[in-house]
Amino acid sequence: MSAAPLVGYSSSGSEDEAETEACARPGVGGRHRGQSPLPSQRLPVPDSMLHMFPGTEEGPEDDSAKHGGRVRTFPHERGNWATHVYVPYEAGEDFLELLDALLPHAQTYVPRLVRMEAFHVSLSQSVVLRHHWILPFVQALKDRVASFQRFCFTANQVKIYTNQEKTRTFVGLEVTSGHAQFLDLVSEVDRVMEEFELPTFYQDPSFHISLAWCVGDARLQLEGQCLRELQAIVDEFEDSEILLRVRAGQVRCKSGNKFFSMPLNSFWCCDLDPDRNHHWTLRRDKQASQCTPGPSVSSLLAGLGTQWRAQFQNPALWINVH
């Protein structure tokens, strides 16, 4: 919403016409009919006031140099808030060590690549939301995802992405298990988008965690030999099978500079039968809940104390859902 200008009214228009009429009316300002009206004078506006509100008549300057050369996918307008829905990923020390191995190697092909500041899996496109719709939008999201449970997913396939305009390129880790759960979440997010007449997510999406980005279309340099070498680094990284097995614990909405978190329902997830690769789940209410099959983590039980290991392996507490 643009601020009303404090100074600088036009010298023509209805307001000046009304002012002239008022001066000519009898009795206005204590003057009598036939008395010459006083000349209208405008006092000069101090420079300090003229510069108090830069950009009130023109839109804000969109200088891409101020944000890493990125170009807006839609023009900035006051009252419009860029909004994005996603599943956040809190990177641990081991994940950052893997990134420290990947990024310098990728930079030998594209030196302008830079690390992402935060990590997530997108559930929506970036859309424009009017400020007064933010809270109703977030509430609708909370209602839609309230029944979803936390789930495990794996993101271990290196892939190169670009945005729709081909103005940015990303190096990411594609989700290879847990895809169905993400599709279910996107389905609910899309319903909220439709309610607010906003664009829905892409058809047949490739869910991923972006690791690094650069300005421009760098697919030619990054795909092929570079991509194969990056994948080899991931495959050979110590404990990458466990490291890249991630738990989705919440949905988050970022609108402008505001963040809204929507926790998913809790349950424990563990594969107790590596030979048959059965997957077991336990919710707080001890009801069955299916979790995407993935790498065995039975070896983790060896590090647990006797009491905890016995509790995990107690058949009365676990329900086979496969």
C-alpha positions in Angstrom: 0.0 0.0 0.0 1.7 3.2 -1.1 2.0 6.1 1.4 0.0 9.2 0.7 2.4 12.0 -0.4 2.8 14.8 2.2 3.9 17.5 -0.3 4.0 18.1 -4.0 0.3 18.3 -4.9 -0.3 19.1 -8.5 -1.2 22.7 -9.4 -4.2 21.6 -11.3 -7.2 19.5 -10.5 -10.3 19.5 -8.4 -8.6 20.5 -5.1 -7.3 23.8 -6.6 -10.6 24.4 -8.3 -12.4 24.0 -4.9 -9.8 26.3 -3.3 -10.4 29.0 -5.9 -14.2 28.7 -5.5 -13.8 29.1 -1.7 -11.7 32.2 -2.1 -14.4 33.8 -4.4 -17.3 32.9 -2.1 -18.8 35.7 0.0 -17.8 35.7 3.7 -14.9 33.3 3.3 -11.8 34.3 5.2 -13.5 37.4 6.6 -13.5 39.2 3.2 -16.5 41.2 1.9 -18.0 41.0 -1.5 -15.9 43.1 -3.9 -12.7 42.9 -1.9 -9.7 41.6 -3.9 -8.7 38.2 -2.9 -5.2 37.8 -1.4 -2.7 36.2 -3.8 -2.2 32.5 -3.3 1.4 31.7 -2.3 3.1 28.4 -1.8 5.9 28.2 0.8 9.0 26.4 -0.4 9.3 22.9 1.0 12.6 22.3 2.9 15.0 19.8 1.3 15.1 17.8 4.5 11.4 17.0 4.0 11.7 16.3 0.3 14.2 13.5 1.0 12.3 12.0 4.0 10.3 9.5 1.9 12.4 8.4 -1.1 10.5 6.3 -3.6 7.0 7.2 -2.5 6.1 8.2 -6.1 8.2 5.6 -7.9 8.6 1.9 -7.1 11.7 0.7 -5.2 14.8 0.2 -7.2 15.2 -3.5 -8.0 19.0 -3.8 -7.9 20.1 -7.4 -8.5 23.6 -6.6 -7.4 22.3 -6.2 -3.9 21.2 -9.8 -3.7 23.9 -11.8 -5.5 22.7 -11.0 -9.1 19.4 -12.8 -8.6 16.5 -11.4 -10.8 13.0 -11.3 -9.4 10.5 -13.7 -10.9 7.8 -11.1 -10.4 8.0 -7.3 -9.8 8.0 -5.9 -6.3 4.9 -4.1 -5.3 4.0 -2.7 -1.9 1.6 -4.9 0.0 2.7 -8.0 -2.0 4.6 -10.6 -0.1 6.7 -13.4 -1.7 5.4 -16.6 -0.2 6.9 -20.1 -0.2 5.9 -23.4 1.5 8.5 -26.1 2.2 9.9 -28.8 4.5 13.0 -27.4 6.2 16.1 -29.4 6.7 18.4 -28.6 9.6 21.9 -29.4 8.3 24.2 -31.2 10.8 28.0 -31.2 11.0 28.3 -34.3 8.8 26.1 -32.9 6.1 28.1 -29.7 6.0 31.3 -31.8 5.7 29.8 -33.6 2.7 28.9 -30.2 1.2 32.5 -29.0 1.8 33.6 -31.9 -0.3 31.0 -31.3 -3.1 31.1 -27.6 -3.5 34.8 -27.0 -4.2 34.7 -29.8 -6.8 31.7 -28.3 -8.5 33.4 -24.9 -8.5 36.2 -26.2 -10.6 33.6 -26.4 -13.4 31.5 -23.3 -12.4 33.5 -21.0 -10.1 30.6 -18.7 -9.4 28.6 -21.4 -7.5 27.8 -20.4 -3.9 26.5 -22.4 -1.0 22.8 -22.2 -0.1 22.3 -20.3 3.2 19.5 -22.7 4.3 18.2 -26.1 3.1 14.7 -27.3 2.4 12.4 -29.4 0.1 9.9 -27.1 -1.7 6.2 -27.9 -1.6 5.1 -24.8 -3.6 6.3 -22.3 -6.1 7.1 -18.8 -4.9 3.8 -17.0 -5.1 2.6 -13.4 -4.4 0.3 -13.0 -1.4 -1.4 -9.8 -0.3 -0.4 -8.9 3.3 -3.9 -9.1 4.7 -4.2 -12.7 3.4 -1.1 -14.0 5.1 -2.7 -15.2 8.4 -5.8 -16.8 6.7 -3.4 -18.5 4.3 -1.3 -19.9 7.1 -4.3 -21.1 9.0 -5.6 -22.9 5.9 -2.2 -24.6 5.6 -2.3 -25.6 9.3 -5.8 -27.1 8.8 -4.7 -29.1 5.8 -1.5 -30.6 7.2 -2.8 -31.2 10.7 -3.3 -34.9 10.2 0.0 -35.6 8.5 2.6 -37.6 10.3 6.4 -37.2 10.3 8.1 -39.4 7.8 11.5 -40.5 6.6 12.9 -39.7 3.2 16.2 -40.2 1.4 17.9 -37.5 -0.7 21.1 -39.0 -2.2 21.0 -38.5 -6.0 22.9 -35.4 -7.3 20.9 -33.5 -9.9 21.2 -30.2 -11.7 18.2 -27.8 -11.7 17.2 -24.4 -13.1 14.4 -22.1 -12.3 11.6 -21.6 -14.9 13.2 -18.5 -16.3 16.7 -20.2 -16.6 18.2 -17.3 -14.7 19.6 -19.5 -11.9 21.1 -22.9 -11.7 21.1 -25.2 -8.6 23.0 -28.3 -7.6 20.7 -30.4 -5.5 20.2 -33.8 -3.9 17.0 -35.4 -5.4 14.6 -37.3 -3.1 14.8 -41.0 -4.0 12.5 -42.4 -1.3 9.6 -40.6 0.4 8.3 -39.2 -2.9 4.7 -40.4 -2.2 4.6 -38.6 1.1 5.8 -35.3 -0.5 3.1 -35.7 -3.2 0.5 -36.1 -0.5 1.7 -32.9 1.2 1.8 -31.0 -2.1 -1.8 -32.1 -2.9 -2.9 -30.4 0.3 -0.8 -27.3 -0.3 -2.2 -27.1 -3.8 -5.7 -27.1 -2.4 -4.9 -24.0 -0.3 -3.3 -22.3 -3.3 -6.5 -22.9 -5.3 -8.6 -21.5 -2.5 -6.6 -18.3 -2.7 -6.4 -18.4 -6.5 -2.6 -18.9 -6.6 -0.5 -21.1 -8.9 -0.2 -24.7 -7.8 3.1 -26.7 -7.7 4.7 -28.2 -10.8 3.3 -31.3 -12.5 5.5 -34.4 -11.8 7.8 -32.5 -9.4 11.4 -33.6 -8.7 11.7 -33.1 -4.9 15.2 -32.1 -3.8 17.4 -30.3 -1.4 19.3 -27.5 -3.1 23.0 -27.3 -2.0 24.4 -24.5 -4.1 23.4 -22.0 -6.8 24.7 -19.6 -9.4 23.3 -16.9 -11.7 22.6 -18.0 -15.2 22.0 -21.4 -16.9 25.1 -23.6 -16.1 23.7 -27.0 -17.0 26.1 -27.5 -19.8 29.1 -27.2 -17.5 27.6 -29.1 -14.6 25.9 -32.0 -16.2 27.8 -35.0 -17.6 31.3 -35.5 -16.2 30.9 -33.1 -13.3 27.6 -34.6 -12.3 29.1 -38.1 -12.3 32.1 -37.0 -10.2 29.8 -35.3 -7.7 27.7 -38.5 -7.4 30.8 -40.5 -6.7 31.7 -38.1 -3.9 28.3 -38.7 -2.3 28.4 -42.5 -2.8 31.9 -42.8 -1.2 31.3 -40.4 1.7 31.4 -42.1 5.0 28.0 -43.2 6.4 26.3 -41.3 3.5 23.5 -43.9 3.5 22.5 -42.9 7.1 23.5 -39.3 6.7 21.1 -38.7 3.8 18.2 -40.5 5.4 16.2 -37.5 6.7 13.1 -37.1 8.9 10.5 -34.6 7.8 9.2 -33.1 11.0 7.4 -29.9 10.0 6.0 -27.8 7.2 7.1 -24.2 7.1 5.7 -21.2 5.3 7.9 -18.1 4.6 6.0 -15.0 3.6 8.2 -11.9 3.2 10.3 -11.8 6.4 7.8 -13.9 8.5 8.1 -17.6 9.2 5.3 -19.9 10.2 6.0 -23.5 11.4 3.4 -26.4 11.3 4.8 -29.5 13.1 3.8 -32.9 11.8 2.5 -35.6 14.1 5.2 -37.5 15.9 6.1 -41.2 15.7 9.2 -43.4 15.9 10.5 -45.1 12.8 13.0 -48.0 12.7 13.8 -50.9 10.5 14.4 -53.9 12.8 14.6 -56.7 10.2 17.5 -55.9 7.7 17.2 -59.3 6.1 13.6 -58.9 5.0 13.9 -55.0 4.9 10.6 -54.7 6.8 9.8 -51.2 8.1 8.2 -50.7 11.5 6.6 -47.6 12.9 5.2 -46.6 16.3 3.1 -43.5 16.9 2.6 -42.0 20.3 -0.8 -43.6 20.4 0.8 -47.0 19.4 -1.3 -47.2 16.2 0.2 -48.4 12.9 1.5 -45.9 10.5 3.3 -46.7 7.2 6.8 -45.2 6.6 8.6 -45.3 3.3 11.0 -48.3 3.1 14.6 -47.3 3.2 18.1 -48.3 4.3 18.4 -50.4 7.3 19.4 -48.6 10.5 19.6 -51.7 12.7 23.2 -51.0 13.3 22.2 -47.9 15.3 20.7 -50.2 17.9 24.2 -51.4 18.8 24.9 -48.0 20.2 21.9 -47.9 22.5 21.9 -49.0 26.1 20.4 -52.4 27.0 17.2 -50.9 28.3 16.5 -48.8 25.2 17.5 -51.6 22.9 15.1 -54.0 24.6 12.3 -51.4 24.3 12.9 -50.9 20.6 12.9 -54.7 20.0 9.9 -55.4 22.1 7.3 -57.0 19.7 4.5 -55.7 21.8 5.4 -52.1 21.0 6.0 -52.4 17.3 3.6 -53.1 14.5 4.7 -54.5 11.1 2.9 -52.5 8.5 4.4 -54.1 5.3 
